[in-house]
Amino acid sequence: MTTRSEVGAVSPLWLRLLHAAVFLAMAAGVIYVAVPEWRHIARVLAQSFHVGPPPRWTLLAGSLLAVVSGLRLVWGLVRARSVPLWVSATVLLSVVGAVGAGDGRLLKETRSEEVVNLSLLRVARRVHLSMVQELQSHGEAPTDEASWRKALEVAGPNHQQVRTREFRPVPVQMVWLESEEARPSPLIPGALWVHVTPDGIGFSIRLVGLREGEPVLLRDDRDRELVLRGLYNPDLPPPTKPDASPIEQLSPSPTP
């Protein structure tokens, strides 16, 4: 039985080296896995907006425990003393935190601004195509804001991939423009700027994405402002069997 006076006593060198090698390796593994999370925290604090899910807090806590216990292990080697039992327990607890955080290999893609911008473009493209159908079927696109918001709801899903520095989600939203030259301020990432001509025969959609944590109007591969346009063309035949209108899909069915 170990007495109080034996705590911190000298143990065999080979045993101390083996113990330190095993537990330092586990602590180093936890710290290595947590490095991307700390980088993500640094980006969040330095930028107005970021993308992807919040940091894995259990992994961050586990890495802190791994640092503390690893330093204590090294100190025990320097002093040629056995380390307390709590040091080994702390390393094991840090490993549990890392395992509980789950697999982070997919986070690299979900935290990519390019992926989020492409996702926004796909949503805008669905709205664009549905309204082009409205334009060619009826000779005009809806000129009321509510109809376009309904079309956006149909075009989802809205994953709310963009977050503020405080980790509040920023939903995909529609901004109604009174003129095509209007430039709303401040810019909000995930916004679709929509302008429809008063007669409904033309419309334009611009997209606000993210670049290095700041909202910007998306540009094409020629570095020109990306604009999705619709213009009624009377020479094109209307769809023979058009799909259900995005507006009709969300409208309540009439009561008998």
Residue pairs with C-beta under 8 A, 6 or more apart in sequence:
7 84
8 81
8 82
8 84
9 81
9 82
10 80
10 81
10 82
11 81
11 82
13 80
16 76
16 77
16 80
16 82
17 77
19 73
19 83
19 88
20 73
20 74
20 76
20 77
23 69
23 70
23 73
23 87
23 88
23 91
24 70
24 73
24 74
26 66
26 91
26 92
26 94
26 95
27 66
27 67
27 69
27 70
27 73
27 91
27 94
28 66
28 70
29 95
29 98
30 59
30 62
30 63
30 65
30 66
30 94
30 95
30 97
30 98
31 63
31 66
31 67
31 70
33 59
33 63
33 98
33 104
34 59
34 60
34 62
34 63
34 66
34 98
36 104
36 107
36 108
37 55
37 56
37 59
37 60
37 63
37 104
38 60
38 63
40 50
40 52
40 55
40 111
41 55
41 60
43 50
43 213
44 50
44 55
44 165
44 167
45 165
46 213
47 165
47 212
47 213
47 214
48 164
48 165
48 213
48 214
48 215
49 162
49 163
49 164
49 165
49 170
49 189
49 210
49 213
49 214
49 215
50 111
50 162
50 163
50 165
50 213
51 110
51 111
51 112
51 113
51 115
51 116
51 161
51 162
51 163
51 210
52 107
52 110
52 111
52 112
52 161
52 163
53 107
53 110
53 111
54 163
54 167
56 101
56 102
56 104
58 97
58 98
58 100
58 101
59 97
59 98
59 101
59 104
61 97
62 93
62 94
62 95
62 96
62 97
62 98
62 101
63 94
63 98
65 90
65 91
65 93
65 94
65 97
66 90
66 91
66 94
68 90
69 87
69 88
69 90
69 91
69 94
70 91
72 83
72 84
72 87
73 83
73 87
73 91
75 83
76 82
76 83
76 87
109 115
110 161
113 209
113 210
113 211
113 212
113 213
116 161
116 162
116 209
116 210
117 207
117 209
117 210
117 218
119 159
119 161
120 172
120 190
120 192
120 207
120 209
120 218
121 207
121 218
121 226
123 152
123 155
123 156
123 158
123 172
123 192
124 155
124 192
124 205
124 207
124 228
125 228
126 154
126 155
127 148
127 151
127 152
127 155
127 192
127 205
127 246
128 205
128 228
128 230
130 151
130 154
130 155
130 245
130 246
131 141
131 142
131 148
131 151
131 203
131 230
131 246
132 230
133 239
133 242
133 243
133 245
134 140
134 141
134 142
134 245
134 246
134 247
135 141
135 200
135 201
135 203
135 230
135 231
135 232
136 232
136 233
136 236
136 238
136 239
137 238
137 239
137 242
137 245
139 200
139 201
139 232
139 234
140 199
140 200
140 201
140 232
141 196
141 200
141 201
141 202
141 203
141 230
141 232
142 148
142 196
142 200
142 247
143 196
143 197
143 198
143 199
143 200
145 174
145 176
147 247
148 174
148 176
148 194
148 196
149 174
150 246
150 247
150 249
150 250
150 251
151 246
151 247
152 172
152 173
152 174
152 192
153 250
154 246
154 249
154 250
155 246
156 172
158 171
158 172
160 169
160 170
160 171
160 172
162 169
162 170
162 189
162 190
162 210
163 169
163 170
164 170
170 188
170 189
170 190
171 190
172 190
172 191
172 192
173 188
173 190
173 191
173 192
174 191
174 192
174 194
175 184
175 188
175 191
175 192
175 193
175 194
176 194
176 195
177 184
177 193
177 194
177 195
178 195
179 195
180 195
180 204
182 193
182 195
184 191
184 193
186 215
187 208
187 215
187 216
187 217
188 208
188 215
189 208
189 209
189 210
189 215
190 208
190 209
191 207
191 208
191 215
192 205
192 206
192 207
192 208
193 205
193 206
193 207
193 208
194 203
194 204
194 205
195 203
195 204
196 202
196 203
197 203
201 231
201 232
202 229
202 230
202 231
202 232
203 229
203 230
204 227
204 228
204 229
204 230
205 227
205 228
205 229
206 217
206 218
206 225
206 226
206 227
206 228
207 217
207 218
207 226
207 228
208 215
208 216
208 217
208 218
209 215
209 216
209 217
209 218
210 216
217 225
217 226
218 225
218 226
219 225
219 226
220 226
